[in-house]
Amino acid sequence: MAGKAAAPGTAVLLVTANVGSLFDDPENLQKNWLREFYQVVHTHKPHFMALHCQEFGGKNYEASMSHVDKFVKELLSSDAMKEYNRARVYLDENYKSQEHFTALGSFYFLHESLKNVYQFDFKAKKYRKVTGKEIYSDTLESTPMLEKEKFPQDYFPECKWSRKGFIRTRWCVADCAFDLVNIHLFHDASNLVAWETSPSVYSGIRHKALGYVLDRIIDQRFEKVSYFVFGDFNFRLDSKSVVETLCTKATMQTVRAADTNEVVKLIFRESDNDRKVVLQLEKKLFDYFNQEVFRDDNGTALLEFDKELSVFKDRLYELDISFPPSYPYSEDSRQGEQYMNTRCPAWCDRILMSLSAKELVLRSESEEKVVTYDHIGPNVCMGDHKPVFLAFRIAPGAGKPHARVHKCCVVQ
């Protein structure tokens, strides 16, 4: 079982979480969220842990600053984390800079038993040994230990105040060098627009942004290493195909605005059965009469409509998904399993990896199941997104052939 002290190798835990809701309702949500997060840490007992957060600070960052400080302090000093004696925290708090602000927060924790962990200095192009606990915030652009970019405004012009972008760090753990990229891609602005074409216009925008990030990771400025990209990709199901499948025997009614003749609502009714409404679709409404279809067997029947990653099948790998869509859950703290009727549920939160990272994850010297890809807090309200995690072990010696190449010993 993962987390056994006797299991070989270095235990790694990667977690991605869109935490915007936690700062909009901190009293009700943060305690539950942290409890569930700590439970996963306790179960898998990682030596190296990365937590990538998106929408850190919530929708109104200025009003949430005190909640942000409390959340960070809790993570760094709680009893559940007392065996992690080194940490790096990178928070993009520069909310006054529309040009740069991404609202991303990246946390990295090192267990006291883990020796000789190094982080890459992108400016000096050398690895530095990680000691102590350090927090970097406000203007991350001047921090040489990471690369941060906000996507250009023209990628998604209709979303004027977009915070979408990425933060990249590079690590050397157990003689294995790898990049960890915290990413937040563009959302669907309108269910009606998403429904019009297959694939949707929004899918194309995400494709362009993710392609930009992948090209950036492997460009010529630095040596190539394995990489993990995890965050809120905002991947959506192929809306047109989903609606056609859910409403196979239904008839569609189009409702238009009286003044502009613009389509404002689609209503799908059963042909018989008293013309019962099956689905109502508006810009920010996806009201399907039977939510169970998204939860039954972890939503497996819908995975065939999860197509956005197929464009990158030669560049990115993902383990099989065996958990229900991670978004959009109710933000009512009493409803841990209920979806909101705002969007079609989808697997927005993912952990993807390069093909060389796949070999690192799946290579094991024991018969035990040492890889787990799952979501956190299945029955508890974690906000509108359920965090997703990947737990695995770097097999002993997995990075030895590359230790010299990656210059992990060149440190200051």
C-alpha positions in Angstrom: 0.0 0.0 0.0 1.2 3.5 -0.7 2.6 5.2 2.3 4.0 2.1 4.0 7.3 3.0 5.6 8.9 -0.1 4.2 8.0 0.7 0.6 11.1 1.4 -1.5 11.9 4.7 -3.1 11.0 8.4 -2.4 7.3 9.1 -1.8 6.0 12.1 -3.9 2.6 13.7 -3.5 1.4 16.2 -6.1 -1.8 18.1 -5.4 -3.8 20.7 -7.4 -6.5 22.8 -6.0 -8.6 25.7 -7.2 -9.1 27.3 -3.7 -11.0 30.5 -4.7 -14.1 29.4 -2.7 -12.0 29.0 0.5 -11.4 32.7 0.7 -15.0 33.7 -0.1 -16.3 31.6 2.8 -13.3 30.9 5.0 -15.2 30.2 8.2 -17.1 27.2 6.8 -14.8 25.8 4.2 -11.1 26.2 5.2 -11.3 23.9 8.2 -12.9 21.1 6.2 -10.5 21.6 3.3 -7.4 21.4 5.5 -8.7 18.4 7.4 -9.2 16.4 4.2 -5.9 17.6 2.8 -4.0 16.5 5.9 -5.7 13.1 5.7 -4.2 12.5 2.3 -0.8 13.6 3.6 -1.2 11.2 6.5 -2.3 8.3 4.2 0.5 8.6 1.7 3.3 10.0 3.9 5.2 11.8 1.1 8.8 12.7 1.4 8.4 15.5 -1.2 5.1 17.3 -1.6 3.9 19.9 -4.0 0.6 21.8 -3.6 -0.5 23.9 -6.6 -3.3 26.4 -5.9 -5.2 28.5 -8.3 -7.5 31.6 -7.5 -5.4 31.9 -4.3 -7.1 34.6 -2.3 -10.5 34.3 -4.0 -12.3 36.8 -6.2 -11.5 39.8 -4.0 -7.8 39.5 -3.1 -7.6 42.8 -1.2 -10.4 41.8 1.2 -9.0 38.3 1.6 -5.4 39.1 2.6 -5.9 38.3 6.3 -7.4 34.9 5.3 -4.5 34.3 3.0 -2.0 34.8 5.8 -3.9 32.6 8.1 -4.1 29.8 5.5 -0.4 29.9 4.8 0.5 30.0 8.5 -1.7 27.0 9.2 -0.1 24.9 6.4 3.4 25.7 7.5 3.0 25.3 11.3 0.2 22.7 11.9 0.8 19.5 13.8 -0.1 17.5 10.7 2.9 19.1 8.9 5.4 19.1 11.7 7.7 16.5 10.1 8.2 18.8 7.1 11.2 20.9 8.2 11.8 22.7 4.9 9.3 24.5 2.7 9.1 26.9 -0.2 6.0 29.0 -0.8 5.4 31.2 -3.8 2.3 33.4 -3.8 1.4 35.8 -6.6 -0.1 38.5 -4.4 0.6 41.4 -6.8 -3.2 42.0 -7.5 -2.7 45.6 -8.4 -0.7 44.6 -11.5 -3.3 43.5 -14.1 -0.4 42.9 -16.5 1.2 40.2 -14.3 -1.3 39.0 -11.6 -2.1 35.2 -11.9 -3.5 34.5 -8.3 -1.4 31.3 -8.3 0.1 29.9 -5.1 2.7 27.1 -5.2 3.7 25.2 -2.0 6.5 22.7 -1.6 7.2 20.7 1.5 10.2 18.4 2.3 10.1 15.7 4.9 12.8 15.7 7.6 14.0 12.3 6.4 14.7 13.5 2.9 18.3 14.4 2.3 19.9 16.6 -0.3 17.0 18.3 -2.2 18.0 21.0 -4.6 16.0 23.7 -6.4 17.1 25.3 -9.7 18.0 28.9 -9.9 16.9 29.9 -13.4 19.0 33.1 -13.4 22.3 31.5 -12.3 21.5 28.2 -14.1 22.5 26.1 -11.1 20.9 24.1 -8.4 20.8 25.3 -4.8 20.3 23.2 -1.7 17.0 23.7 0.0 17.2 24.6 3.7 14.7 26.2 6.1 11.2 27.6 5.3 10.8 30.6 3.0 7.8 32.5 1.6 8.0 34.6 -1.5 5.1 36.8 -2.4 4.0 40.1 -4.1 6.4 40.4 -7.0 7.5 37.0 -8.1 9.0 38.3 -11.3 12.2 39.1 -9.5 12.5 35.6 -7.9 15.2 33.6 -9.8 13.9 30.3 -8.4 10.9 30.3 -10.7 9.5 31.4 -14.0 6.1 33.0 -14.0 4.0 34.3 -16.9 0.4 35.5 -17.4 -1.1 34.6 -20.8 -1.4 37.6 -23.2 -4.7 39.4 -23.1 -5.3 38.6 -26.8 -5.5 34.9 -26.1 -9.0 35.5 -24.5 -10.0 39.1 -25.3 -13.6 38.7 -24.0 -12.3 38.1 -20.5 -10.9 41.5 -19.6 -9.6 40.7 -16.1 -8.3 37.2 -16.7 -5.7 35.9 -14.2 -4.7 32.9 -16.2 -1.1 31.9 -16.4 1.6 29.6 -15.0 4.4 29.3 -12.5 7.3 26.8 -13.1 9.9 25.5 -10.6 12.6 22.9 -11.1 13.7 20.4 -8.5 16.3 17.6 -8.0 15.0 14.9 -5.6 16.6 11.5 -5.2 18.9 12.4 -8.1 15.9 13.0 -10.4 15.5 16.4 -11.9 12.0 17.5 -12.9 9.9 20.7 -13.6 6.7 21.3 -11.7 4.3 23.7 -13.5 1.3 25.3 -11.7 -1.2 26.2 -14.5 -4.6 27.9 -14.8 -6.1 27.9 -18.3 -9.1 29.8 -19.6 -12.7 28.9 -18.7 -15.9 28.7 -20.7 -17.5 32.1 -20.7 -20.9 30.9 -22.0 -22.6 27.5 -22.1 -24.5 28.6 -25.2 -21.3 29.5 -27.1 -19.6 26.2 -25.9 -22.6 24.3 -27.3 -22.4 25.8 -30.8 -19.3 24.0 -32.2 -17.4 20.8 -31.5 -14.7 21.3 -30.4 -15.8 24.6 -28.8 -14.1 28.0 -29.4 -13.0 27.9 -25.7 -11.3 24.5 -26.2 -9.3 26.1 -29.0 -8.1 28.9 -26.7 -7.0 26.4 -24.0 -5.2 24.4 -26.7 -3.3 27.4 -27.7 -2.3 28.4 -24.2 -1.3 24.9 -23.1 0.8 24.5 -26.3 2.5 27.8 -25.4 3.4 26.5 -22.0 4.7 23.2 -23.2 6.9 24.9 -25.9 8.2 27.2 -23.2 9.2 24.3 -20.9 11.3 22.6 -23.6 12.8 25.6 -25.3 16.5 26.0 -25.7 17.2 28.2 -22.6 17.7 25.3 -20.2 18.4 21.6 -20.4 15.3 19.4 -20.9 14.1 17.4 -17.9 10.9 15.5 -17.1 8.0 17.7 -16.2 4.6 17.6 -14.4 2.0 20.1 -15.3 -0.9 20.3 -12.8 -3.5 22.8 -12.1 -7.0 23.9 -13.2 -6.9 23.3 -17.0 -10.6 24.1 -17.2 -10.9 21.2 -19.7 -14.6 20.7 -20.4 -16.5 17.9 -22.0 -17.5 18.2 -25.6 -20.6 20.2 -24.9 -22.4 19.5 -28.2 -21.8 15.8 -27.9 -22.9 15.6 -24.3 -26.1 17.5 -24.9 -27.0 15.4 -27.9 -26.4 12.2 -25.9 -28.3 13.4 -22.8 -31.2 14.7 -24.9 -31.4 12.0 -27.6 -35.1 11.8 -27.5 -35.9 15.4 -26.6 -37.0 18.3 -28.7 -35.3 21.7 -28.5 -37.0 25.0 -27.9 -35.0 28.2 -28.6 -35.7 31.3 -26.5 -34.5 34.6 -27.9 -34.2 38.1 -26.4 -37.0 40.3 -27.6 -34.8 43.3 -28.3 -31.7 41.7 -29.9 -33.1 38.3 -31.1 -30.0 36.8 -29.4 -30.4 33.2 -28.2 -30.7 33.4 -24.4 -32.0 29.9 -23.5 -32.3 26.4 -24.9 -35.0 24.1 -23.4 -34.9 20.4 -24.2 -38.2 18.5 -23.5 -39.1 14.9 -23.8 -41.3 14.2 -26.8 -43.8 12.4 -24.6 -44.1 12.1 -20.8 -46.0 15.4 -20.6 -43.1 17.1 -22.4 -41.0 17.0 -19.2 -38.0 19.4 -19.3 -34.8 17.4 -19.5 -32.2 20.2 -19.8 -32.2 24.0 -19.7 -29.1 25.7 -21.1 -28.3 29.4 -20.6 -25.0 31.4 -20.5 -24.3 30.3 -16.9 -27.0 27.6 -16.5 -26.7 23.9 -17.2 -29.7 22.4 -15.5 -30.0 18.7 -16.2 -32.8 16.9 -14.5 -30.7 13.9 -13.3 -27.4 14.7 -11.7 -26.7 11.1 -10.9 -25.4 10.6 -14.5 -22.4 12.7 -13.5 -21.8 10.7 -10.3 -22.7 7.1 -11.3 -19.6 4.9 -11.6 -17.5 8.1 -11.1 -19.0 9.6 -14.3 -17.2 7.0 -16.4 -19.9 7.2 -19.1 -18.9 10.8 -19.7 -15.2 10.2 -20.2 -15.6 9.6 -23.9 -16.6 13.3 -24.2 -13.4 14.4 -22.4 -11.4 15.1 -25.5 -9.3 18.2 -25.0 -6.1 16.3 -24.0 -6.2 14.2 -27.2 -4.5 17.0 -29.1 -1.5 16.5 -26.8 -1.4 12.7 -26.7 2.2 12.7 -28.1 3.4 15.2 -25.5 1.5 14.6 -22.3 0.4 11.5 -20.4 -2.3 11.1 -17.7 -3.1 8.1 -15.6 -6.6 6.7 -15.9 -9.3 8.9 -14.3 -11.3 7.0 -11.7 -13.0 9.9 -9.9 -16.0 11.9 -10.7 -15.8 15.3 -12.5 -14.0 17.8 -10.2 -16.1 20.9 -11.0 -18.5 22.6 -10.4 -19.5 21.5 -6.9 -21.9 23.3 -4.7 -20.3 25.9 -2.4 -22.8 25.2 0.3 -20.8 23.6 3.1 -23.7 21.2 3.8 -23.7 19.7 0.3 -20.4 17.9 -0.3 -21.5 15.8 -3.3 -23.9 18.1 -5.1 -23.0 19.9 -8.3 -24.0 23.4 -9.1 -26.4 23.9 -12.1 -24.0 26.4 -13.6 -21.8 24.3 -15.9 -21.8 20.8 -17.2 -19.6 18.9 -14.7 -16.1 18.2 -16.0 -12.6 17.1 -15.1 -11.1 20.6 -14.9 -8.4 19.7 -12.3 -5.7 17.4 -13.6 -2.2 16.2 -13.2 -0.4 15.6 -16.5 3.2 14.7 -17.2 5.8 14.3 -19.9 6.4 10.9 -21.4 9.8 10.7 -19.5 8.0 11.6 -16.3 5.6 8.8 -17.0 8.5 6.3 -16.9 9.6 7.9 -13.6 6.1 7.4 -12.1 5.3 3.9 -13.3 8.8 2.4 -12.7 8.7 0.5 -9.5 10.8 -2.3 -8.0 7.9 -3.9 -6.1 4.6 -5.5 -7.0 2.7 -3.2 -4.7 0.3 -0.5 -6.0 2.4 2.6 -5.4 0.6 5.0 -7.7 -2.7 6.7 -6.8 -4.6 9.3 -8.9 -7.7 10.5 -7.1 -9.6 13.4 -5.7 -9.8 14.8 -2.2 -12.9 15.1 0.0 -15.4 13.2 -2.1 -18.2 13.6 0.6 -17.1 17.0 2.0 -17.6 20.5 0.6 -14.2 21.6 -0.6 -15.5 24.6 -2.5 -16.5 24.5 -6.2 -13.5 22.4 -7.1 -12.4 19.1 -5.6 -8.6 19.0 -5.2 -6.9 16.2 -7.2 -3.7 14.4 -6.2 -1.2 12.0 -7.6 0.9 9.9 -5.2 3.8 7.8 -6.4 7.3 6.7 -5.5 10.5 7.5 -7.3 12.2 4.1 -7.5 15.6 3.7 -5.9 18.2 4.7 -8.5 15.7 5.9 -11.0 17.6 9.1 -11.6 21.1 7.8 -11.1 22.1 7.7 -14.8 21.1 11.3 -15.1 22.6 12.7 -11.8 25.8 13.9 -13.6 23.8 15.3 -16.6 21.5 17.3 -14.3 24.4 18.7 -12.3 22.5 18.2 -9.1 25.7 18.5 -7.2 26.4 22.0 -8.6 24.9 24.0 -5.8 25.6 27.0 -3.5 
